Amino acid sequence: MAAKRTTKKAVARARSDHLQPLYEKLESSERQKLIYKLARSRIEVAQDISKAAVRKILGATSYFNELLNKQRKEVQPPDLPPNQGLVPPVTTNR
């Protein structure tokens, strides 16, 4: 438990250090430009994900359409001699 708590604190500290320049920019005069830039980038990321999902679905659909609708040649079984009848039961007497 102690290791988990220590790890969480370290991650929170690293995240805070990483985001500190962003917070400082948000406090400055270019705050409005930065907010619009962040919003625009979030929208673009969301659109990319939805486009990728649509592409993935369309790709799978076309793959399965081709797989299921393709005409396959029939495979004939090899010529085997006719069955010789039932196999006699196995007994201990010979």
N, CA, C and O atoms as a MOPAC input file, in Angstrom:
PM7 MOZYME 1SCF
protein

 N      0.80600 1    -1.19100 1     0.00000 1
 C      0.00000 1     0.00000 1     0.00000 1
 C      0.85100 1     1.25700 1     0.00000 1
 O      0.53000 1     2.24500 1    -0.66000 1
 N      1.93600 1     1.20300 1     0.74800 1
 C      2.80000 1     2.38000 1     0.84600 1
 C      3.43500 1     2.68700 1    -0.50100 1
 O      3.58700 1     3.85100 1    -0.87200 1
 N      3.80700 1     1.63900 1    -1.23200 1
 C      4.42000 1     1.83300 1    -2.54600 1
 C      3.41700 1     2.47100 1    -3.51200 1
 O      3.77300 1     3.33600 1    -4.31200 1
 N      2.16100 1     2.03100 1    -3.42400 1
 C      1.12500 1     2.57900 1    -4.29900 1
 C      0.91200 1     4.06100 1    -3.99800 1
 O      0.77500 1     4.87200 1    -4.91400 1
 N      0.88400 1     4.41000 1    -2.71000 1
 C      0.69200 1     5.80100 1    -2.31300 1
 C      1.86200 1     6.65900 1    -2.78800 1
 O      1.66900 1     7.76300 1    -3.29700 1
 N      3.07500 1     6.13900 1    -2.61500 1
 C      4.27300 1     6.86700 1    -3.04900 1
 C      4.26400 1     7.07700 1    -4.55200 1
 O      4.62200 1     8.14700 1    -5.04300 1
 N      3.84800 1     6.03700 1    -5.28300 1
 C      3.78100 1     6.13500 1    -6.73600 1
 C      2.76300 1     7.18200 1    -7.16700 1
 O      3.02800 1     7.97700 1    -8.06900 1
 N      1.59600 1     7.18400 1    -6.52300 1
 C      0.56800 1     8.17300 1    -6.86300 1
 C      1.07300 1     9.58800 1    -6.63000 1
 O      0.82800 1    10.47900 1    -7.44300 1
 N      1.78500 1     9.80100 1    -5.51100 1
 C      2.32200 1    11.13100 1    -5.21800 1
 C      3.33900 1    11.53900 1    -6.27100 1
 O      3.35500 1    12.68800 1    -6.71200 1
 N      4.19400 1    10.59400 1    -6.67600 1
 C      5.21600 1    10.90000 1    -7.67900 1
 C      4.58300 1    11.25200 1    -9.02000 1
 O      5.02400 1    12.18100 1    -9.69600 1
 N      3.55200 1    10.51100 1    -9.40000 1
 C      2.86200 1    10.77700 1   -10.67000 1
 C      2.17400 1    12.13500 1   -10.61300 1
 O      2.23400 1    12.89700 1   -11.57800 1
 N      1.52200 1    12.45000 1    -9.49400 1
 C      0.84800 1    13.74000 1    -9.35500 1
 C      1.85900 1    14.88700 1    -9.42100 1
 O      1.60300 1    15.91900 1   -10.04100 1
 N      3.00300 1    14.69200 1    -8.77600 1
 C      4.03700 1    15.72600 1    -8.79900 1
 C      4.57700 1    15.92500 1   -10.21500 1
 O      4.76200 1    17.06200 1   -10.64800 1
 N      4.83100 1    14.83500 1   -10.93900 1
 C      5.35100 1    14.92500 1   -12.30500 1
 C      4.32400 1    15.59100 1   -13.22200 1
 O      4.67600 1    16.40500 1   -14.07600 1
 N      3.05700 1    15.23600 1   -13.03400 1
 C      2.00300 1    15.84400 1   -13.86000 1
 C      1.89400 1    17.34300 1   -13.58800 1
 O      1.74300 1    18.14700 1   -14.50700 1
 N      1.97100 1    17.69300 1   -12.32900 1
 C      1.89800 1    19.10700 1   -11.95800 1
 C      3.06600 1    19.88300 1   -12.55600 1
 O      2.88600 1    20.98500 1   -13.07400 1
 N      4.26900 1    19.30000 1   -12.48000 1
 C      5.44400 1    19.95600 1   -13.06200 1
 C      5.30000 1    20.10100 1   -14.57300 1
 O      5.69700 1    21.11400 1   -15.14900 1
 N      4.72900 1    19.07900 1   -15.20900 1
 C      4.56400 1    19.10100 1   -16.66100 1
 C      3.54000 1    20.16000 1   -17.09100 1
 O      3.71400 1    20.81400 1   -18.12000 1
 N      2.47600 1    20.32400 1   -16.30200 1
 C      1.40800 1    21.25300 1   -16.67100 1
 C      1.64100 1    22.68200 1   -16.17100 1
 O      0.87300 1    23.58000 1   -16.51500 1
 N      2.67100 1    22.90900 1   -15.37800 1
 C      2.91900 1    24.22800 1   -14.81300 1
 C      3.06000 1    25.31500 1   -15.88600 1
 O      2.46900 1    26.38300 1   -15.73100 1
 N      3.82800 1    25.08500 1   -16.98200 1
 C      3.89900 1    26.11900 1   -18.02900 1
 C      2.53200 1    26.45600 1   -18.63700 1
 O      2.26200 1    27.61100 1   -18.96700 1
 N      1.68600 1    25.45500 1   -18.77900 1
 C      0.34700 1    25.69500 1   -19.31500 1
 C     -0.45100 1    26.59400 1   -18.36900 1
 O     -1.10800 1    27.53900 1   -18.80500 1
 N     -0.38800 1    26.29500 1   -17.08700 1
 C     -1.10400 1    27.12900 1   -16.11200 1
 C     -0.57000 1    28.56000 1   -16.11600 1
 O     -1.34100 1    29.50900 1   -15.98200 1
 N      0.71600 1    28.71600 1   -16.26600 1
 C      1.29600 1    30.05900 1   -16.31200 1
 C      0.82300 1    30.82000 1   -17.54900 1
 O      0.54100 1    32.01600 1   -17.47500 1
 N      0.73600 1    30.12000 1   -18.69300 1
 C      0.24000 1    30.76500 1   -19.91100 1
 C     -1.22300 1    31.17100 1   -19.76300 1
 O     -1.63900 1    32.21400 1   -20.26700 1
 N     -2.00400 1    30.33500 1   -19.06400 1
 C     -3.41200 1    30.65200 1   -18.87300 1
 C     -3.59100 1    31.87700 1   -17.97800 1
 O     -4.61700 1    32.55300 1   -18.05600 1
 N     -2.61900 1    32.16600 1   -17.14300 1
 C     -2.68100 1    33.35100 1   -16.28500 1
 C     -2.23500 1    34.60400 1   -17.03000 1
 O     -2.47500 1    35.71500 1   -16.55700 1
 N     -1.58800 1    34.44800 1   -18.18800 1
 C     -1.05300 1    35.60400 1   -18.90800 1
 C     -2.11900 1    36.24100 1   -19.79400 1
 O     -3.29000 1    35.86000 1   -19.75900 1
 N     -1.68500 1    37.22000 1   -20.58900 1
 C     -2.62400 1    37.96000 1   -21.45000 1
 C     -3.06800 1    37.14500 1   -22.66200 1
 O     -4.10500 1    37.45500 1   -23.24900 1
 N     -2.32500 1    36.12100 1   -23.05500 1
 C     -2.74000 1    35.33000 1   -24.22100 1
 C     -3.65600 1    34.17800 1   -23.81800 1
 O     -3.74700 1    33.17600 1   -24.52800 1
 N     -4.32500 1    34.31800 1   -22.69600 1
 C     -5.20900 1    33.28800 1   -22.17100 1
 C     -6.28900 1    32.90200 1   -23.17900 1
 O     -6.52100 1    31.71700 1   -23.41700 1
 N     -6.94800 1    33.89500 1   -23.77100 1
 C     -8.06900 1    33.61300 1   -24.66000 1
 C     -7.61700 1    32.84000 1   -25.89200 1
 O     -8.29300 1    31.90400 1   -26.32000 1
 N     -6.46500 1    33.22900 1   -26.47000 1
 C     -5.95300 1    32.50900 1   -27.65300 1
 C     -5.65900 1    31.05900 1   -27.29900 1
 O     -5.97900 1    30.14300 1   -28.05700 1
 N     -5.04800 1    30.86500 1   -26.14400 1
 C     -4.66700 1    29.51400 1   -25.73500 1
 C     -5.89300 1    28.64600 1   -25.47700 1
 O     -5.90400 1    27.46300 1   -25.82000 1
 N     -6.91700 1    29.22700 1   -24.87900 1
 C     -8.14000 1    28.45400 1   -24.61400 1
 C     -8.77400 1    28.00200 1   -25.92300 1
 O     -9.19500 1    26.85100 1   -26.03700 1
 N     -8.84900 1    28.88900 1   -26.91200 1
 C     -9.40600 1    28.51200 1   -28.21200 1
 C     -8.54400 1    27.46300 1   -28.90700 1
 O     -9.05900 1    26.55000 1   -29.55200 1
 N     -7.23400 1    27.60300 1   -28.77000 1
 C     -6.32000 1    26.63700 1   -29.38100 1
 C     -6.50900 1    25.25400 1   -28.75300 1
 O     -6.54800 1    24.24900 1   -29.46200 1
 N     -6.62500 1    25.20600 1   -27.43200 1
 C     -6.84800 1    23.92700 1   -26.75200 1
 C     -8.18700 1    23.31200 1   -27.15300 1
 O     -8.27900 1    22.11000 1   -27.39900 1
 N     -9.21600 1    24.14700 1   -27.21600 1
 C    -10.53700 1    23.64500 1   -27.60000 1
 C    -10.52200 1    23.09700 1   -29.02300 1
 O    -11.09600 1    22.04200 1   -29.29600 1
 N     -9.86400 1    23.81800 1   -29.92600 1
 C     -9.78300 1    23.38400 1   -31.32100 1
 C     -9.03800 1    22.05200 1   -31.42600 1
 O     -9.44600 1    21.17100 1   -32.18300 1
 N     -7.95700 1    21.90400 1   -30.67400 1
 C     -7.19400 1    20.65700 1   -30.74800 1
 C     -8.00500 1    19.49000 1   -30.18400 1
 O     -7.92400 1    18.37400 1   -30.69600 1
 N     -8.78900 1    19.74400 1   -29.12700 1
 C     -9.62500 1    18.67600 1   -28.57600 1
 C    -10.69200 1    18.24400 1   -29.57100 1
 O    -10.99200 1    17.05600 1   -29.68900 1
 N    -11.26300 1    19.20100 1   -30.28400 1
 C    -12.27600 1    18.88000 1   -31.29500 1
 C    -11.66000 1    18.05400 1   -32.42100 1
 O    -12.25800 1    17.08300 1   -32.88400 1
 N    -10.45600 1    18.44700 1   -32.86100 1
 C     -9.78600 1    17.71400 1   -33.93800 1
 C     -9.47300 1    16.28800 1   -33.51800 1
 O     -9.64200 1    15.35800 1   -34.30600 1
 N     -9.02400 1    16.11100 1   -32.29600 1
 C     -8.71800 1    14.76200 1   -31.81000 1
 C     -9.98500 1    13.91800 1   -31.77900 1
 O     -9.96900 1    12.75400 1   -32.18000 1
 N    -11.07800 1    14.50000 1   -31.30600 1
 C    -12.34300 1    13.75900 1   -31.24700 1
 C    -12.81000 1    13.37700 1   -32.65000 1
 O    -13.31600 1    12.27200 1   -32.84700 1
 N    -12.65100 1    14.26700 1   -33.62200 1
 C    -13.06300 1    13.95700 1   -34.99100 1
 C    -12.17100 1    12.87500 1   -35.58300 1
 O    -12.65700 1    12.00100 1   -36.30100 1
 N    -10.88100 1    12.91900 1   -35.29500 1
 C     -9.97300 1    11.89300 1   -35.80600 1
 C    -10.36900 1    10.51900 1   -35.29600 1
 O    -10.33600 1     9.54100 1   -36.04300 1
 N    -10.74200 1    10.44400 1   -34.02600 1
 C    -11.12500 1     9.15500 1   -33.46200 1
 C    -12.38700 1     8.63700 1   -34.13300 1
 O    -12.47000 1     7.45400 1   -34.46500 1
 N    -13.37300 1     9.50900 1   -34.33700 1
 C    -14.61400 1     9.05200 1   -34.95800 1
 C    -14.37500 1     8.65300 1   -36.41800 1
 O    -14.96300 1     7.68500 1   -36.90100 1
 N    -13.51700 1     9.39500 1   -37.11700 1
 C    -13.20900 1     9.03100 1   -38.50500 1
 C    -12.48100 1     7.69700 1   -38.55700 1
 O    -12.75100 1     6.87300 1   -39.43100 1
 N    -11.55800 1     7.48000 1   -37.62400 1
 C    -10.81900 1     6.21800 1   -37.59700 1
 C    -11.76800 1     5.06100 1   -37.31100 1
 O    -11.63500 1     3.99000 1   -37.90200 1
 N    -12.72400 1     5.26700 1   -36.41200 1
 C    -13.68300 1     4.21300 1   -36.09600 1
 C    -14.53500 1     3.88200 1   -37.30800 1
 O    -14.80300 1     2.71100 1   -37.57600 1
 N    -14.96400 1     4.90000 1   -38.04200 1
 C    -15.78200 1     4.67300 1   -39.24000 1
 C    -14.96100 1     3.92000 1   -40.27900 1
 O    -15.44900 1     2.97600 1   -40.90000 1
 N    -13.68800 1     4.34800 1   -40.46800 1
 C    -12.82800 1     3.65400 1   -41.42900 1
 C    -12.64600 1     2.19800 1   -41.03700 1
 O    -12.66900 1     1.31000 1   -41.88900 1
 N    -12.46700 1     1.95600 1   -39.75000 1
 C    -12.26300 1     0.58800 1   -39.27500 1
 C    -13.50400 1    -0.26000 1   -39.53800 1
 O    -13.39700 1    -1.40000 1   -39.98900 1
 N    -14.67700 1     0.29600 1   -39.25500 1
 C    -15.93000 1    -0.43300 1   -39.47600 1
 C    -16.12600 1    -0.70400 1   -40.96500 1
 O    -16.49900 1    -1.81200 1   -41.34800 1
 N    -15.87700 1     0.29900 1   -41.80800 1
 C    -16.04100 1     0.10900 1   -43.25000 1
 C    -15.05200 1    -0.91400 1   -43.78300 1
 O    -15.39200 1    -1.71500 1   -44.65400 1
 N    -13.83000 1    -0.89400 1   -43.26500 1
 C    -12.83000 1    -1.86700 1   -43.70100 1
 C    -13.24600 1    -3.28000 1   -43.34600 1
 O    -13.11000 1    -4.19300 1   -44.16200 1
 N    -13.75300 1    -3.47000 1   -42.13400 1
 C    -14.18900 1    -4.79500 1   -41.70900 1
 C    -15.39200 1    -5.24400 1   -42.52700 1
 O    -15.49400 1    -6.41400 1   -42.89700 1
 N    -16.29300 1    -4.32400 1   -42.80600 1
 C    -17.48600 1    -4.66000 1   -43.58200 1
 C    -17.10100 1    -5.12200 1   -44.98300 1
 O    -17.61200 1    -6.13300 1   -45.46600 1
 N    -16.20600 1    -4.39000 1   -45.63700 1
 C    -15.81800 1    -4.78100 1   -46.99100 1
 C    -15.05200 1    -6.10500 1   -46.97400 1
 O    -15.19500 1    -6.91400 1   -47.89000 1
 N    -14.23900 1    -6.32900 1   -45.93700 1
 C    -13.49700 1    -7.58800 1   -45.83700 1
 C    -14.46700 1    -8.75500 1   -45.73100 1
 O    -14.33500 1    -9.74200 1   -46.45500 1
 N    -15.44900 1    -8.64800 1   -44.82700 1
 C    -16.37600 1    -9.75900 1   -44.63900 1
 C    -17.31000 1    -9.92100 1   -45.83000 1
 O    -17.68800 1   -11.04600 1   -46.15700 1
 N    -17.69400 1    -8.82600 1   -46.49200 1
 C    -18.49800 1    -8.95300 1   -47.70100 1
 C    -17.74300 1    -9.74600 1   -48.75500 1
 O    -18.30600 1   -10.63300 1   -49.39800 1
 N    -16.47400 1    -9.42500 1   -48.93000 1
 C    -15.67600 1   -10.14200 1   -49.91700 1
 C    -15.50200 1   -11.60600 1   -49.51600 1
 O    -15.59500 1   -12.50600 1   -50.35100 1
 N    -15.24900 1   -11.83200 1   -48.23000 1
 C    -15.01700 1   -13.18200 1   -47.74000 1
 C    -16.25900 1   -14.05400 1   -47.89600 1
 O    -16.16300 1   -15.20200 1   -48.33100 1
 N    -17.41200 1   -13.51900 1   -47.54500 1
 C    -18.63300 1   -14.31400 1   -47.54800 1
 C    -19.29100 1   -14.41600 1   -48.91100 1
 O    -20.05300 1   -15.35300 1   -49.15000 1
 N    -19.02300 1   -13.48800 1   -49.80700 1
 C    -19.69600 1   -13.49000 1   -51.10400 1
 C    -18.82400 1   -14.00800 1   -52.23700 1
 O    -19.25700 1   -14.03400 1   -53.38900 1
 N    -17.60900 1   -14.41700 1   -51.92600 1
 C    -16.72000 1   -14.91500 1   -52.96900 1
 C    -17.13100 1   -16.33300 1   -53.35800 1
 O    -17.42700 1   -17.16300 1   -52.49900 1
 N    -17.14600 1   -16.59600 1   -54.64800 1
 C    -17.46000 1   -17.93300 1   -55.13300 1
 C    -16.22600 1   -18.81800 1   -54.97000 1
 O    -15.13900 1   -18.49200 1   -55.44700 1
 N    -16.41300 1   -19.89800 1   -54.31200 1
 C    -15.30200 1   -20.82400 1   -54.09000 1
 C    -15.52300 1   -22.07900 1   -54.94100 1
 O    -16.65400 1   -22.52100 1   -55.13800 1
 N    -14.42300 1   -22.63900 1   -55.43700 1
 C    -14.57600 1   -23.87300 1   -56.19400 1
 C    -14.78000 1   -25.02600 1   -55.21100 1
 O    -14.20700 1   -25.05100 1   -54.12100 1
 N    -15.59100 1   -25.95300 1   -55.61900 1
 C    -15.88900 1   -27.08200 1   -54.74400 1
 C    -14.72900 1   -28.05100 1   -54.74700 1
 O    -14.11200 1   -28.30300 1   -55.78200 1
 N    -14.44600 1   -28.58300 1   -53.59600 1
 C    -13.36900 1   -29.55500 1   -53.46300 1
 C    -14.00100 1   -30.93800 1   -53.45400 1
 O    -14.86300 1   -31.24100 1   -52.62900 1
 N    -13.55500 1   -31.76900 1   -54.38800 1
 C    -14.07100 1   -33.13200 1   -54.48000 1
 C    -13.24200 1   -34.04000 1   -53.57100 1
 O    -12.01700 1   -33.93200 1   -53.53400 1
 N    -13.90900 1   -34.93300 1   -52.84100 1
 C    -13.13900 1   -35.86300 1   -52.01200 1
 C    -12.36000 1   -36.82800 1   -52.90000 1
 O    -12.77400 1   -37.11700 1   -54.02300 1
 N    -11.25300 1   -37.31700 1   -52.40300 1
 C    -10.46000 1   -38.25300 1   -53.23000 1
 C    -11.23000 1   -39.56000 1   -53.44500 1
 O    -12.10500 1   -39.92200 1   -52.65900 1
 N    -10.88300 1   -40.25200 1   -54.52300 1
 C    -11.53100 1   -41.52700 1   -54.81000 1
 C    -11.01700 1   -42.57600 1   -53.82800 1
 O     -9.82600 1   -42.88600 1   -53.78900 1
 N    -11.93000 1   -43.10500 1   -53.05000 1
 C    -11.58500 1   -44.12400 1   -52.05200 1
 C    -12.31600 1   -45.41500 1   -52.39400 1
 O    -13.37400 1   -45.39000 1   -53.02300 1
 N    -11.75000 1   -46.53600 1   -51.97900 1
 C    -12.46600 1   -47.79500 1   -52.23300 1
 C    -13.75800 1   -47.81800 1   -51.40800 1
 O    -13.84100 1   -47.15600 1   -50.37300 1
 N    -14.74700 1   -48.56300 1   -51.85000 1
 C    -15.99800 1   -48.60100 1   -51.10800 1
 C    -15.79600 1   -49.18500 1   -49.71300 1
 O    -14.84200 1   -49.92100 1   -49.45900 1
 N    -16.70500 1   -48.84300 1   -48.83100 1
 C    -16.65100 1   -49.32300 1   -47.45900 1
 C    -16.83100 1   -50.84200 1   -47.44900 1
 O    -17.66500 1   -51.36800 1   -48.18600 1
 N    -16.06400 1   -51.54600 1   -46.62800 1
 C    -16.09800 1   -53.00100 1   -46.58100 1
 C    -17.12300 1   -53.51600 1   -45.58700 1
 O    -17.11800 1   -54.70800 1   -45.28100 1
 N    -17.97700 1   -52.69200 1   -45.08400 1
 C    -18.98400 1   -53.11200 1   -44.11800 1
 C    -18.61000 1   -52.67800 1   -42.72400 1
 O    -17.64800 1   -51.93800 1   -42.51800 1
 N    -19.38900 1   -53.15100 1   -41.76700 1
 C    -19.14800 1   -52.77500 1   -40.39200 1
 C    -17.89600 1   -53.43400 1   -39.86700 1
 O    -17.55400 1   -54.54000 1   -40.28500 1
 N    -17.22800 1   -52.79300 1   -38.98500 1
 C    -16.03500 1   -53.35200 1   -38.35000 1
 C    -16.51500 1   -54.25400 1   -37.22400 1
 O    -17.36600 1   -53.84700 1   -36.43400 1
 N    -15.98600 1   -55.47300 1   -37.13400 1
 C    -16.43500 1   -56.36900 1   -36.07600 1
 C    -16.02000 1   -55.83500 1   -34.70400 1
 O    -14.98500 1   -55.17900 1   -34.58600 1
 N    -16.81500 1   -56.10800 1   -33.67000 1
 C    -16.46700 1   -55.61600 1   -32.34300 1
 C    -15.16000 1   -56.23000 1   -31.84500 1
 O    -14.81100 1   -57.35200 1   -32.21300 1
 N    -14.46400 1   -55.50500 1   -31.02600 1
 C    -13.19500 1   -55.96300 1   -30.47200 1
 C    -13.51300 1   -56.83100 1   -29.25600 1
 O    -14.23300 1   -56.41500 1   -28.34800 1
 N    -12.95800 1   -58.05600 1   -29.25900 1
 C    -13.16000 1   -58.96500 1   -28.11500 1
 C    -11.81400 1   -59.48700 1   -27.66200 1
 O    -10.80700 1   -59.32100 1   -28.35000 1
 N    -11.80300 1   -60.11900 1   -26.50100 1
 C    -10.54600 1   -60.68100 1   -25.99200 1
 C    -10.27700 1   -62.04800 1   -26.58800 1
 O     -9.13700 1   -62.51100 1   -26.56200 1
 N    -11.29600 1   -62.71000 1   -27.12600 1
 C    -11.10100 1   -64.01900 1   -27.75900 1
 C    -10.60100 1   -63.83800 1   -29.16600 1
 O    -11.05400 1   -62.95500 1   -29.89500 1
 N     -9.66300 1   -64.68000 1   -29.54200 1
 C     -9.14800 1   -64.58200 1   -30.92300 1
 C     -9.48400 1   -65.77400 1   -31.69700 1
 O     -9.13300 1   -65.86600 1   -32.87300 1

